[in-house]
Each structure stands twice: as C-alpha cells, then as structure tokens.
Amino acid sequence: MRRKKQIGSILFYTLLIVMVLATLYPFATMISGSLKTDMEMNRYPLRLIPRTPTLENYEALFRTIPFWRQFMNSLTISLTCACLAMLINAFVAYGFTRFEFKGKKMLFTVMLGTMLIPGYVYMVPQFQMYLSMGLFGSYVPLIVAHTISAFGIFLIAQVMRQIPTELYESATIDGCSEVMIFIRIAIPLSAAGIGIQGILTFMGTWNDFMTPLIYLNEEARYTLPIGLMRMQNFYNITYGSPLAGAFLSCIPVIIILTLVGQKYFVQGLVAGAVKG
C-alpha cells in the first residue's frame, strides 16, 4: 500500500511538472523570440537561448508605434472597467440577495440566460446603436462591453448569499441605511468574490482585441493589442518586435496576479466567513 502511494505521488508530480513546463514553454519562447534577430527567429524559432541576444526589437517597437501611449490607453480602460464592474455588479448582486420582489427568480434566470448568447449575435446591432449615438471612435463601447457581466453578478451573488441575514437586521436596527449596509457589511464580507470579478474584468479588457478593432479608428486611441497587430502588414513581416510588445503587455497582468490574484482566488473559497 505504501509503495502504491509513492508510485501514485511520483506519477502525480511528474504529470504536474509536465503541465507546468507545457504552460511556461510558450511564454519562454516569446521572451526568447523578442531577443532574437528575424533571421535567427526564422531559422531556429523554438530555440530558447538566443545565439546573439539583441534589444533591437524593443527599439524598433518604440519607433514603429506609440507604444507607451497605447499602453496607457489599455491600462486606463482596463482599470476603469475593473472598478466599474466591481461596483455595479456588486450592487446588482446585493439587490438580488438582499431583497425579495415579484419575478426575482425569473429575472435572475433570464440574466443568466444571456450568458448563452454568443457575443457575435448582437455585434452588428450594438455597432449600429453606438454609431447612431455618435459614440463611434470613443472608449464608451469598450467600457460598457466589460462593465456589466451576468457571470460577475452571479459570482458575487453566490458569495453574498453566505452573509447571515442577522447582520443585515442588526445593522437596520442600529439605524444604518441600505447604502451603509452595502458599504460596511456586504462589500467587506464579499471582498474575495468582488476581487476575483475585478481581476477577471481587467484581464478580459486588457486582452480584448475585437471590440477596440471595431470601434477605434485613430492610432492615438488604439489599445495595445490593436497597436501590435498594426505592426504587421503584407509587405513587412517581422516577429521580434511584436513578441517584444507581447512580452511587455504581459507585465501588468503578471503584477496583478502576483500581488492580489493568489489572495482573492484562494480566499474566494471561504468568502463570506463572519468573524466573531
């Protein structure tokens, strides 16, 4: 029995190591490719250690596109969407978990049903709507697309349902308004779920390619994914500079996941616990 457990542990950790290496290998290839010349990239695309490391790709990146401007555009939009998504989705989830009203279950079911509708179905009506409102070329369609999320509302609602109703009743007896109850009780005890929603929204907005491609028509207003895509054309095919831009674009996501990602994703499993 002991030997079987040891063999099982060895197989498990071997599989885990293989999966980790398979996950990290593309990322390592991206970093390596950003330090290679185009000739070396074409001849040895999978070699991880460049023979002649160079920073010319990063210099070409900054010369070709307004990288830092587009970087800040993406960062501003992503942070705005994350903050608004946490606030609005938490507020809607609080309404579903705190109050009882006619048609509540049907409304919640219909809201969840919207998750089954592919985004491409309403892409054309949305475009016509924003175009008629004069919002084409602005950041409003990008922000609205990621701010309100049925999945985010569902996620936060599941966390808020764990909050004892006695806390709400005690706060009401003490004279707290619903806004104060939401701020002082619902948000702190649902911080893990709200944090997860904020991180997922930031990542989704930061990596979004289709929405900015449809609504943005000025290079100065492009987000980073669009700017990196514009570096490639039929007459100029290069690999090093886009890989350098892709590596730099990963840094904010890595920082956020390193600083707060583990905290919220782990604590999300016990979210809603009440301290005595």
TILODO-835274 format. One record per residue: residue number from 1; residue in three letters; x, y, z of N, C-alpha, C in turn. Coordinates in Angstrom, 3 decimals. Atoms other than C-alpha are relative to their C-alpha. Layout:
N
  nr rest     n_px     n_py     n_pz    ca_px    ca_py    ca_pz     c_px     c_py     c_pz
 NUM  ALA        X        Y        Z        X        Y        Z        X        Y        Z
...
//
This chain:
276
  nr rest     n_px     n_py     n_pz    ca_px    ca_py    ca_pz     c_px     c_py     c_pz
   1  MET    0.827   -1.201    0.000    0.000    0.000    0.000    0.870    1.263    0.000
   2  ARG   -0.882   -1.162   -0.063    2.814    2.398    0.887    0.707    0.225   -1.329
   3  ARG   -0.685   -0.131    1.282    4.621    1.633   -2.374   -0.943    0.542   -1.060
   4  LYS    0.981   -0.505    0.960    1.441    2.248   -4.356   -0.206    1.505    0.166
   5  LYS    0.147   -1.430   -0.231    1.077    5.641   -2.701    1.201    0.775   -0.529
   6  GLN   -1.199   -0.670    0.507    4.675    6.508   -3.553   -0.017    0.082   -1.528
   7  ILE    0.080   -0.004    1.466    4.185    5.486   -7.187   -1.047    1.005   -0.472
   8  GLY    1.039   -0.964    0.358    0.963    7.492   -7.313    0.479    1.431    0.154
   9  SER   -0.531   -1.358   -0.211    2.716   10.553   -5.867    0.993    0.369   -1.088
  10  ILE   -0.991   -0.266    1.052    5.558   10.228   -8.380   -0.699    0.317   -1.323
  11  LEU    0.736   -0.233    1.245    3.122    9.974  -11.297   -0.713    1.350    0.029
  12  PHE    0.727   -1.262   -0.115    1.099   12.897   -9.989    0.925    1.206   -0.187
  13  TYR   -0.927   -1.123    0.101    4.083   15.221   -9.580    0.669    0.056   -1.371
  14  THR   -0.551    0.007    1.358    5.533   14.103  -12.917   -0.966    0.650   -0.973
  15  LEU    1.019   -0.603    0.859    2.276   14.992  -14.638   -0.117    1.498    0.260
  16  LEU    0.090   -1.407   -0.357    2.161   18.283  -12.752    1.170    0.793   -0.590
  17  ILE   -1.175   -0.672    0.558    5.709   19.181  -13.827   -0.126    0.140   -1.516
  18  VAL    0.176   -0.054    1.453    4.915   18.325  -17.453   -1.002    1.096   -0.379
  19  MET    1.007   -1.013    0.292    1.811   20.536  -17.377    0.542    1.410    0.230
  20  VAL   -0.594   -1.314   -0.267    3.751   23.426  -15.815    0.959    0.387   -1.114
  21  LEU   -0.950   -0.283    1.078    6.503   23.139  -18.436   -0.725    0.302   -1.313
  22  ALA    0.767   -0.257    1.217    3.927   22.961  -21.233   -0.658    1.374    0.028
  23  THR    0.607   -1.320   -0.131    2.312   26.120  -19.876    1.037    1.111   -0.132
  24  LEU   -1.032   -1.033   -0.006    5.567   28.044  -19.423    0.792    0.057   -1.296
  25  TYR   -0.832    0.037    1.202    7.216   26.993  -22.683   -0.378    1.081   -1.024
  26  PRO    0.329   -1.087    0.937    5.226   29.348  -24.973    0.421    1.371    0.514
  27  PHE   -0.401   -1.280   -0.575    5.916   32.216  -22.578    1.515    0.184   -0.124
  28  ALA   -1.457   -0.071    0.146    9.639   31.410  -22.576    0.393    0.205   -1.456
  29  THR   -0.271   -0.191    1.425    9.580   31.179  -26.371   -0.251    1.437   -0.422
  30  MET    0.300   -1.404    0.306    8.002   34.637  -26.538    1.138    0.910    0.458
  31  ILE   -1.100   -0.819   -0.509   10.729   36.159  -24.347    1.259   -0.229   -0.834
  32  SER   -1.177    0.310    0.805   13.433   34.362  -26.301   -0.101    0.628   -1.387
  33  GLY    0.186   -0.570    1.331   11.960   35.474  -29.631    0.161    1.504   -0.045
  34  SER   -0.156   -1.450   -0.043   11.942   39.094  -28.517    1.459    0.422    0.048
  35  LEU   -1.433   -0.296   -0.085   15.728   38.870  -28.084    0.774   -0.543   -1.196
  36  LYS   -0.649    0.550    1.187   16.450   37.188  -31.435   -0.125    0.953   -1.181
  37  THR    0.158   -0.677    1.277   17.068   38.685  -34.838   -1.032   -0.754   -0.831
  38  ASP    1.002    0.662    0.831   14.477   37.932  -37.508    0.587   -1.209   -0.729
  39  MET   -0.628    1.127    0.685   16.976   35.676  -39.306    0.090   -1.212    0.931
  40  GLU   -0.095    1.107   -0.953   17.599   33.586  -36.199   -1.380   -0.516    0.362
  41  MET    1.367    0.414   -0.328   13.869   33.547  -35.430   -0.565   -0.897   -1.094
  42  ASN    0.494    0.817    1.104   13.136   32.131  -38.885    0.702   -1.354   -0.053
  43  ARG   -0.763    1.247    0.104   15.880   29.502  -38.717   -0.186   -0.884    1.232
  44  TYR    0.113    0.776   -1.241   15.547   28.460  -35.047   -1.120    0.596    0.870
  45  PRO    1.093   -0.659   -0.736   12.080   29.544  -33.844   -0.227   -0.553    1.401
  46  LEU    0.281    0.631   -1.293   11.926   27.092  -30.923    1.211   -0.041    0.924
  47  ARG   -1.175   -0.032   -0.863   15.430   27.622  -29.551   -0.204    1.050    1.085
  48  LEU    0.298   -0.899   -1.111   15.082   29.159  -26.104    1.134    0.982    0.292
  49  ILE   -1.138   -0.876   -0.313   18.580   30.613  -25.736    0.519    0.608   -1.302
  50  PRO   -0.473   -0.631    1.240   19.402   33.162  -28.473    1.525   -0.071   -0.115
  51  ARG   -1.444    0.018    0.216   22.854   32.886  -30.021    0.590    1.408    0.131
  52  THR   -0.462   -1.392   -0.064   23.193   36.643  -30.364   -1.144    0.864    0.540
  53  PRO    1.081   -0.818   -0.573   20.798   38.389  -27.938    0.122    1.464   -0.423
  54  THR    0.019   -1.383    0.437   19.751   41.842  -29.078   -1.245    0.696    0.530
  55  LEU    1.129   -0.818   -0.431   17.481   44.665  -27.926   -0.552    0.831   -1.149
  56  GLU    0.469   -0.773    1.152   16.881   45.946  -31.456   -1.507   -0.118   -0.180
  57  ASN    1.452    0.173    0.151   13.364   44.521  -31.406   -0.766    0.975    0.885
  58  TYR    0.655   -0.950   -0.893   12.418   46.700  -28.428    0.158    1.432   -0.530
  59  GLU   -0.195   -1.322    0.594   13.943   49.764  -30.091   -0.902    0.194   -1.209
  60  ALA    0.885   -0.083    1.165   12.048   49.010  -33.301   -1.458    0.111    0.423
  61  LEU    1.370   -0.086   -0.513    8.870   48.547  -31.280   -0.363    1.436    0.363
  62  PHE    0.278   -1.372   -0.425    9.104   52.027  -29.766    0.053    0.981   -1.170
  63  ARG   -0.050   -0.878    1.176    9.967   53.551  -33.161   -1.220   -0.169   -0.889
  64  THR    1.056    0.303    0.972    7.160   51.865  -35.078   -1.366    0.490    0.451
  65  ILE    1.316   -0.393   -0.506    4.155   52.557  -32.864    0.172    0.837    1.266
  66  PRO   -0.042   -0.721   -1.292    3.370   54.936  -29.989   -0.320   -0.954    1.143
  67  PHE    0.245    1.113   -0.911    3.790   52.027  -27.602   -0.517    0.472    1.340
  68  TRP    0.371   -0.395   -1.356    3.582   53.844  -24.265   -1.358    0.689    0.036
  69  ARG    1.326   -0.615    0.049    0.558   55.870  -25.323   -1.086   -1.072   -0.070
  70  GLN    0.976    1.079    0.121   -1.297   52.737  -26.382   -0.008   -0.872    1.252
  71  PHE   -0.078    0.721   -1.271   -0.072   51.007  -23.220   -0.870    0.696    1.052
  72  MET    0.793   -0.748   -0.976   -1.623   53.762  -21.101   -1.484   -0.020   -0.367
  73  ASN    1.410    0.122    0.409   -4.824   53.623  -23.178   -0.587   -1.307    0.518
  74  SER    0.477    1.303   -0.474   -5.171   49.915  -22.404   -0.104   -0.034    1.515
  75  LEU   -0.003    0.026   -1.459   -4.269   50.429  -18.750   -1.161    0.822    0.565
  76  THR    1.095   -0.860   -0.478   -6.763   53.288  -18.291   -1.353   -0.670   -0.201
  77  ILE    1.280    0.655    0.295   -9.613   51.398  -19.970   -0.191   -1.217    0.897
  78  SER    0.105    1.228   -0.798   -8.868   48.158  -18.101   -0.285    0.313    1.460
  79  LEU    0.243   -0.374   -1.397   -8.696   49.834  -14.681   -1.397    0.580    0.181
  80  THR    1.348   -0.570   -0.080  -11.883   51.799  -15.378   -1.053   -1.095   -0.034
  81  CYS    0.962    1.103    0.102  -13.745   48.664  -16.447   -0.001   -0.856    1.261
  82  ALA   -0.089    0.837   -1.196  -12.474   46.697  -13.441   -0.692    0.664    1.182
  83  CYS    0.608   -0.724   -1.133  -13.528   49.378  -10.926   -1.518    0.083   -0.160
  84  LEU    1.445   -0.105    0.228  -16.951   49.926  -12.519   -0.667   -1.366    0.098
  85  ALA    0.589    1.335   -0.058  -17.548   46.184  -12.864   -0.153   -0.465    1.442
  86  MET    0.097    0.395   -1.402  -16.792   45.569   -9.192   -1.146    0.737    0.694
  87  LEU    1.034   -0.792   -0.662  -19.112   48.392   -8.105   -1.396   -0.361   -0.491
  88  ILE    1.340    0.217    0.563  -22.040   47.821  -10.467   -0.466   -1.435    0.213
  89  ASN    0.398    1.398   -0.164  -22.043   44.026  -10.389   -0.263   -0.342    1.460
  90  ALA    0.234    0.233   -1.427  -21.744   44.032   -6.594   -1.336    0.618    0.421
  91  PHE    1.259   -0.657   -0.353  -24.648   46.476   -6.349   -1.201   -0.811   -0.485
  92  VAL    1.096    0.823    0.542  -26.868   44.323   -8.599   -0.114   -1.304    0.779
  93  ALA    0.021    1.240   -0.774  -25.859   41.149   -6.755   -0.578    0.222    1.392
  94  TYR    0.556   -0.329   -1.322  -26.688   42.848   -3.454   -1.520    0.098   -0.069
  95  GLY    1.449   -0.093    0.152  -30.173   43.620   -4.747   -0.661   -1.361   -0.112
  96  PHE    0.572    1.337    0.165  -30.773   40.010   -5.749    0.058   -0.809    1.295
  97  THR   -0.141    0.803   -1.226  -29.566   38.607   -2.420   -0.647    0.643    1.216
  98  ARG    0.492   -0.721   -1.183  -30.892   41.269   -0.054   -1.515    0.141    0.016
  99  PHE    1.423   -0.320    0.054  -34.444   41.888   -1.268   -0.791   -1.127   -0.662
 100  GLU    0.946    0.916    0.621  -37.437   39.788   -2.195   -1.021    0.820   -0.782
 101  PHE    0.961   -0.729    0.830  -39.606   41.008   -5.069   -0.582   -0.949   -1.032
 102  LYS    0.718    0.853    0.944  -42.009   39.591   -7.605    0.817   -0.175   -1.282
 103  GLY   -0.743    0.304    1.214  -40.348   37.883  -10.547    1.502   -0.037    0.180
 104  LYS   -1.439   -0.016   -0.275  -36.948   37.787   -8.847    0.699   -1.201   -0.628
 105  LYS   -0.641    1.196    0.537  -36.132   34.190   -9.803   -0.003   -0.012   -1.518
 106  MET    0.078   -0.030    1.464  -37.320   34.648  -13.382    1.000    1.008   -0.570
 107  LEU   -0.934   -1.022    0.460  -35.298   37.841  -13.774    1.443   -0.491    0.109
 108  PHE   -1.354    0.511   -0.187  -32.184   36.164  -12.378    0.303   -1.088   -1.033
 109  THR   -0.189    1.049    1.003  -32.679   33.187  -14.712    0.203    0.590   -1.388
 110  VAL   -0.149   -0.653    1.308  -33.124   35.441  -17.739    1.381    0.646   -0.112
 111  MET   -1.326   -0.626    0.008  -29.977   37.329  -16.773    1.080   -1.041   -0.250
 112  LEU   -0.976    1.059    0.218  -28.004   34.083  -16.567   -0.121   -0.573   -1.408
 113  GLY    0.205    0.508    1.357  -29.528   33.017  -19.883    0.729    0.806   -1.052
 114  THR   -0.737   -0.820    0.961  -27.798   35.916  -21.600    1.434   -0.492   -0.184
 115  MET   -1.346    0.543    0.133  -24.512   34.098  -20.966    0.075   -1.030   -1.128
 116  LEU    0.028    1.009    1.052  -25.615   31.502  -23.549   -0.046    0.609   -1.394
 117  ILE    0.086   -0.665    1.296  -25.943   34.091  -26.328    1.406    0.397   -0.449
 118  PRO   -1.339   -0.388    0.482  -22.746   34.408  -28.415    0.075    1.512   -0.238
 119  GLY   -0.169   -1.441    0.166  -21.351   37.930  -28.492   -0.123    0.464   -1.436
 120  TYR    0.075   -0.380    1.407  -21.248   37.889  -32.298   -1.428    0.215   -0.473
 121  VAL    1.394   -0.132    0.417  -25.055   37.718  -32.442   -0.443    1.451    0.052
 122  TYR    0.432   -1.387   -0.130  -25.556   41.265  -31.184    1.121    0.984   -0.316
 123  MET   -1.096   -0.897    0.348  -22.324   42.711  -32.566   -0.451    1.086   -0.973
 124  VAL    0.464   -0.978    0.989  -23.997   44.399  -35.560   -1.027    0.964    0.605
 125  PRO    0.929   -0.961   -0.632  -26.968   45.853  -33.582    0.700    0.960    0.959
 126  GLN   -0.746   -0.877   -0.894  -24.544   47.177  -30.986    0.758    1.072   -0.769
 127  PHE   -0.756   -0.959    0.802  -22.412   48.804  -33.647   -0.933    1.089   -0.541
 128  GLN    0.956   -0.981    0.516  -25.454   50.484  -35.209   -0.503    0.923    1.106
 129  MET    0.469   -0.810   -1.118  -26.629   51.671  -31.792    1.034    1.050    0.384
 130  TYR   -1.036   -0.957   -0.388  -23.308   53.248  -30.831    0.278    1.005   -1.114
 131  LEU   -0.228   -0.913    1.124  -22.912   54.712  -34.310   -1.071    1.077   -0.042
 132  SER    1.094   -0.981   -0.004  -26.339   56.390  -34.125    0.086    0.941    1.190
 133  MET   -0.171   -0.840   -1.180  -25.447   57.746  -30.669    1.241    0.889   -0.087
 134  GLY   -1.192   -0.813    0.176  -22.245   59.310  -32.003    1.165   -0.424    0.875
 135  LEU   -1.046    0.487   -0.894  -20.012   57.139  -29.825    1.057   -0.816   -0.727
 136  PHE   -1.015    0.717    0.755  -18.044   55.524  -32.633    1.330    0.744    0.100
 137  GLY   -1.308   -0.614   -0.166  -14.348   56.163  -32.082    0.313    0.390    1.428
 138  SER   -0.235   -0.324   -1.405  -14.750   56.656  -28.323    0.235   -1.284    0.783
 139  TYR   -0.264    1.141   -0.867  -13.957   54.410  -25.397   -1.260   -0.518    0.677
 140  VAL    1.235    0.398   -0.684  -17.578   54.154  -24.226   -0.424   -1.422   -0.371
 141  PRO    0.384    1.385    0.318  -18.409   50.966  -26.210    0.921   -1.033    0.638
 142  LEU   -0.941    0.933   -0.604  -15.262   49.314  -24.837   -0.279   -0.172    1.486
 143  ILE    0.236    0.049   -1.441  -16.093   50.199  -21.237   -1.323   -0.688    0.313
 144  VAL    1.316    0.594   -0.249  -19.774   49.252  -21.424    0.032   -1.508   -0.243
 145  ALA   -0.035    1.421    0.352  -18.935   45.885  -23.027    0.537   -0.865    1.131
 146  HIS   -0.631    0.803   -1.054  -16.915   44.790  -19.991   -0.473    0.371    1.407
 147  THR    0.391   -0.469   -1.333  -18.596   46.645  -17.139   -1.082   -0.877    0.622
 148  ILE    1.123    0.774   -0.523  -21.851   44.725  -16.749    0.139   -1.440   -0.479
 149  SER   -0.236    1.407    0.331  -21.393   40.960  -16.620   -0.964   -0.882    0.772
 150  ALA    0.915    0.936   -0.655  -24.014   38.309  -15.910    0.786   -0.986    0.860
 151  PHE   -0.823    0.914   -0.792  -21.263   35.979  -14.749    0.512    0.685    1.259
 152  GLY   -0.475   -0.733   -1.169  -19.884   38.668  -12.426   -1.078    0.153    1.058
 153  ILE    1.113   -0.125   -0.940  -23.295   39.250  -10.875   -0.275   -1.337    0.676
 154  PHE    0.223    1.332   -0.556  -23.787   35.510  -10.433    1.080   -0.362    1.014
 155  LEU   -1.122    0.336   -0.879  -20.332   35.094   -8.873   -0.105    0.732    1.333
 156  ILE    0.068   -0.787   -1.233  -20.728   37.917   -6.367   -1.251   -0.355    0.795
 157  ALA    1.240    0.364   -0.697  -24.303   36.886   -5.565    0.189   -1.282    0.809
 158  GLN   -0.240    1.233   -0.743  -23.117   33.417   -4.561    0.794    0.258    1.271
 159  VAL   -0.772   -0.344   -1.193  -20.652   34.996   -2.144   -0.877    0.730    1.008
 160  MET    0.836   -0.790   -0.905  -23.189   37.436   -0.708   -1.075   -0.838    0.668
 161  ARG    1.022    0.863   -0.605  -25.668   34.631   -0.053    0.519   -0.667    1.273
 162  GLN   -0.568    0.612   -1.198  -23.282   33.330    2.592   -0.033    0.946    1.206
 163  ILE    0.049   -0.966   -1.100  -23.671   36.502    4.661   -1.276   -0.225    0.805
 164  PRO    1.207    0.220   -0.818  -26.074   35.861    7.573   -0.932    1.210   -0.045
 165  THR    0.969   -1.093    0.019  -29.264   37.905    7.384   -0.058    0.726    1.336
 166  GLU    0.008   -0.649   -1.314  -28.885   38.616   11.110    0.884    1.245    0.012
 167  LEU   -0.862   -1.179    0.076  -26.069   41.032   10.248   -0.739    1.175   -0.617
 168  TYR    0.788   -1.053    0.625  -28.359   42.985    7.958   -1.057    0.539    0.969
 169  GLU    1.047   -0.415   -0.939  -31.113   43.024   10.563    0.585    0.823    1.150
 170  SER   -0.634   -0.758   -1.083  -28.730   44.202   13.294    0.376    1.398   -0.462
 171  ALA   -0.375   -1.304    0.528  -27.454   47.000   11.069   -1.226    0.879   -0.210
 172  THR    1.232   -0.775    0.190  -31.029   48.047   10.252   -0.512    0.526    1.329
 173  ILE    0.443   -0.440   -1.333  -31.928   48.176   13.953    0.875    1.145    0.508
 174  ASP   -0.919   -1.054   -0.432  -28.843   50.332   14.557   -0.168    1.291   -0.793
 175  GLY    0.286   -1.225    0.743  -30.181   52.824   12.020    0.792    0.181   -1.269
 176  CYS   -0.768   -0.114    1.245  -27.952   52.075    9.031   -0.942   -0.030   -1.210
 177  SER    0.750    0.024    1.250  -29.362   52.842    5.605    0.489   -1.160   -0.864
 178  GLU   -0.408    1.092    0.883  -29.205   50.322    2.779    1.360    0.270   -0.634
 179  VAL   -1.300   -0.343    0.586  -26.276   52.181    1.254    1.122   -0.305    0.989
 180  MET   -1.019    0.253   -1.004  -24.335   51.983    4.515    0.161   -1.495    0.270
 181  ILE   -0.081    1.453   -0.173  -25.213   48.299    4.927    0.806   -0.613   -1.148
 182  PHE   -0.723    0.488    1.176  -23.935   47.686    1.403    1.500    0.279    0.118
 183  ILE   -1.410   -0.408   -0.073  -20.692   49.580    2.060    0.719   -0.664    1.161
 184  ARG   -0.682    0.450   -1.214  -19.945   48.413    5.605   -0.103   -1.495    0.268
 185  ILE    0.180    1.435   -0.276  -21.222   44.820    5.563    0.165   -0.836   -1.266
 186  ALA    0.009    0.849    1.194  -21.861   43.447    2.075    1.349    0.004   -0.715
 187  ILE   -1.260   -0.082    0.743  -18.679   44.705    0.413    1.162   -0.645    0.761
 188  PRO   -1.136    0.643   -0.694  -16.165   43.745    3.158   -0.096   -1.519    0.065
 189  LEU    0.152    1.449   -0.119  -17.609   40.250    3.573   -0.035   -0.701   -1.358
 190  SER   -0.003    0.575    1.355  -17.734   39.746   -0.213    1.229    0.435   -0.779
 191  ALA   -1.178   -0.564    0.658  -14.311   41.219   -0.936    0.688   -1.002   -0.914
 192  ALA   -0.679    1.001    0.819  -12.912   37.946   -2.278   -0.695   -0.164   -1.351
 193  GLY    0.738    0.142    1.254  -15.675   37.494   -4.863    0.079    1.241   -0.857
 194  ILE   -0.097   -1.260    0.743  -15.601   41.155   -5.841    1.401    0.156   -0.583
 195  GLY   -1.367   -0.084    0.502  -11.813   40.995   -6.155    0.233   -0.910   -1.198
 196  ILE   -0.122    0.914    1.137  -11.996   37.957   -8.429   -0.643    0.606   -1.235
 197  GLN    0.670   -0.623    1.127  -14.506   39.782  -10.615    0.830    1.138   -0.575
 198  GLY   -0.835   -1.095    0.472  -12.225   42.810  -10.802    1.198   -0.497   -0.796
 199  ILE   -1.168    0.548    0.696   -9.212   40.698  -11.812   -0.398   -0.580   -1.353
 200  LEU    0.447    0.584    1.262  -11.169   38.783  -14.465   -0.393    1.078   -1.000
 201  THR    0.379   -1.095    0.885  -12.582   42.019  -15.867    1.227    0.708   -0.549
 202  PHE   -1.231   -0.654    0.453   -9.142   43.633  -16.009    0.678   -0.833   -1.079
 203  MET   -0.671    0.861    0.968   -7.669   40.635  -17.818   -0.774   -0.072   -1.308
 204  GLY    0.800    0.064    1.213  -10.575   40.395  -20.251    0.084    1.273   -0.817
 205  THR   -0.085   -1.283    0.704  -10.429   44.102  -21.091    1.390    0.206   -0.569
 206  TRP   -1.378   -0.198    0.448   -6.640   44.169  -21.340    0.302   -0.820   -1.257
 207  ASN   -0.281    0.887    1.136   -6.602   41.256  -23.804   -1.026    0.109   -1.115
 208  ASP    1.052   -0.101    1.006   -9.685   42.310  -25.762    0.571    0.540   -1.314
 209  PHE   -0.485   -0.415    1.319   -8.954   42.585  -29.456   -1.146    0.449   -0.914
 210  MET    1.064   -0.238    0.964  -12.265   42.531  -31.321   -0.705    1.344    0.227
 211  THR    0.758   -1.226   -0.265  -14.085   45.400  -29.584    0.777    1.262   -0.371
 212  PRO   -0.741   -1.188    0.457  -11.300   48.010  -29.989    0.184    0.035   -1.514
 213  LEU   -0.169    0.039    1.454  -10.805   46.841  -33.582   -1.225    0.550   -0.712
 214  ILE    1.232   -0.451    0.638  -14.443   47.623  -34.355   -0.233    1.494    0.211
 215  TYR    0.462   -1.341   -0.358  -14.881   50.955  -32.574    1.081    1.081   -0.037
 216  LEU   -1.048   -1.014   -0.022  -11.486   52.696  -32.605    0.572    0.190   -1.401
 217  ASN   -0.453   -0.302    1.356  -10.301   54.440  -35.781    1.160    0.992   -0.036
 218  GLU   -1.147   -0.892   -0.040   -7.372   56.622  -34.614    1.154   -0.700    0.708
 219  GLU   -1.153    0.692   -0.567   -3.874   55.353  -33.909    0.307    0.471    1.413
 220  ALA   -0.292   -0.527   -1.329   -3.507   57.637  -30.887   -0.938   -0.563    1.055
 221  ARG    0.981    0.540   -0.943   -6.575   55.999  -29.313    0.007   -1.522    0.031
 222  TYR   -0.059    1.462    0.028   -5.665   52.391  -30.111    0.413   -0.551    1.355
 223  THR   -0.514    0.756   -1.144   -5.263   49.897  -27.318    1.196   -0.828   -0.466
 224  LEU   -1.253    0.688    0.320   -2.134   47.782  -27.171   -0.188   -1.186   -0.950
 225  PRO    0.159    1.106    0.958   -3.496   44.633  -28.919   -0.164    0.477   -1.437
 226  ILE    0.185   -0.523    1.353   -4.561   46.732  -31.915    1.302    0.589   -0.520
 227  GLY   -1.266   -0.572    0.416   -1.266   48.608  -31.990    0.996   -1.066   -0.420
 228  LEU   -0.916    1.079    0.365    0.712   45.349  -32.030   -0.434   -0.668   -1.299
 229  MET    0.473    0.601    1.238   -1.491   43.961  -34.785    0.349    0.876   -1.198
 230  ARG   -0.288   -0.919    1.101   -0.893   47.082  -36.920    1.470   -0.032   -0.419
 231  MET   -1.408    0.080    0.366    2.842   46.357  -36.900    0.231   -0.949   -1.164
 232  GLN   -0.149    0.980    1.062    2.295   43.511  -39.342   -0.802    0.436   -1.221
 233  ASN    0.714   -0.220    1.247    1.355   44.013  -42.977    0.572   -0.924   -1.065
 234  PHE   -0.375    0.929    1.067    1.730   42.225  -46.293    1.443    0.180   -0.445
 235  TYR   -1.337   -0.298    0.506    4.994   43.934  -47.156    1.062   -0.020    1.096
 236  ASN   -0.970   -0.037   -1.097    6.631   43.893  -43.715   -0.405   -1.017    1.060
 237  ILE    0.295    1.065   -0.945    6.530   40.651  -41.784    1.199   -0.170    0.934
 238  THR   -1.059    0.124   -0.987    8.604   40.690  -38.610   -0.553   -0.688    1.238
 239  TYR    0.438    0.755   -1.165    8.470   38.616  -35.448    0.524    0.572    1.308
 240  GLY   -0.633   -0.432   -1.241   10.828   40.132  -32.913   -0.730    1.129    0.686
 241  SER    0.655   -1.169   -0.617    9.078   43.481  -32.355   -1.373   -0.341    0.575
 242  PRO    1.277    0.394   -0.622    5.556   42.013  -31.895    0.171   -0.862    1.232
 243  LEU   -0.235    0.818   -1.188    6.973   39.447  -29.486    0.492    0.851    1.164
 244  ALA   -0.440   -0.911   -1.051    8.708   42.221  -27.570   -1.192    0.756    0.583
 245  GLY    1.204   -0.687   -0.488    5.420   44.132  -27.376   -0.904   -0.920    0.781
 246  ALA    0.835    0.957   -0.726    3.559   40.989  -26.316    0.559   -0.270    1.382
 247  PHE   -0.612    0.226   -1.310    6.069   40.412  -23.516   -0.249    1.185    0.935
 248  LEU    0.241   -1.182   -0.829    5.749   43.988  -22.251   -1.472    0.117    0.392
 249  SER    1.429   -0.080   -0.313    1.955   43.739  -22.427   -0.415   -1.015    1.065
 250  CYS    0.313    0.999   -1.032    2.051   40.692  -20.113    0.345    0.484    1.404
 251  ILE   -0.515   -0.409   -1.302    3.770   42.589  -17.307   -1.110    0.465    0.948
 252  PRO    1.060   -0.419   -0.944    0.665   44.357  -15.821   -0.825   -1.163    0.524
 253  VAL    0.800    1.149   -0.436   -1.295   41.098  -15.739    0.786   -0.850    0.992
 254  ILE   -0.835    0.785   -0.913    1.613   39.265  -14.099    0.094    0.679    1.361
 255  ILE   -0.100   -0.737   -1.264    1.973   42.003  -11.488   -1.293   -0.122    0.799
 256  ILE    1.284    0.067   -0.709   -1.740   41.979  -10.633   -0.234   -1.395    0.561
 257  LEU    0.202    1.363   -0.483   -1.900   38.194  -10.388    0.965   -0.341    1.126
 258  THR   -0.986    0.277   -1.049    1.253   38.142   -8.260   -0.371    0.691    1.307
 259  LEU    0.266   -0.780   -1.200    0.162   40.861   -5.841   -1.331   -0.367    0.656
 260  VAL    1.329    0.198   -0.590   -3.559   40.208   -5.398   -0.714   -1.232   -0.513
 261  GLY    0.717    1.121    0.596   -4.519   37.270   -7.597   -0.102   -1.191    0.914
 262  GLN    0.003    1.178   -0.872   -3.497   34.486   -5.236   -0.870    0.224    1.222
 263  LYS    0.788   -0.304   -1.188   -5.097   36.219   -2.271   -1.486   -0.191   -0.261
 264  TYR    1.433    0.049    0.253   -8.528   36.575   -3.869   -0.450   -1.362   -0.525
 265  PHE    0.415    1.289    0.532   -8.575   33.266   -5.751   -0.002   -1.082    1.076
 266  VAL   -0.025    0.970   -1.085   -7.645   31.298   -2.641   -1.049    0.319    1.043
 267  GLN    0.974   -0.381   -1.024   -9.724   33.270   -0.157   -1.428   -0.055   -0.526
 268  GLY    1.349    0.088    0.562  -12.655   33.117   -2.565   -0.709   -1.284    0.390
 269  LEU    0.610    1.273   -0.407  -13.197   29.532   -1.438   -0.688    0.090    1.353
 270  VAL    0.606   -0.160   -1.311  -14.052   30.714    2.091   -0.601    1.393    0.147
 271  ALA    0.554   -1.330   -0.041  -15.557   34.057    1.153   -1.332    0.013    0.756
 272  GLY    1.240   -0.144   -0.741  -18.384   35.295    3.355    0.092   -0.469    1.425
 273  ALA   -0.142    0.412   -1.392  -16.997   33.944    6.600   -0.150    1.185    0.925
 274  VAL    0.275   -1.085   -0.944  -18.056   36.009    9.605    0.877   -0.169    1.216
 275  LYS   -0.831    0.037   -1.190  -15.622   36.835   12.359   -0.821    0.371    1.233
 276  GLY    0.736   -0.268   -1.211  -17.000   36.725   15.839    0.586    1.113    0.819
//
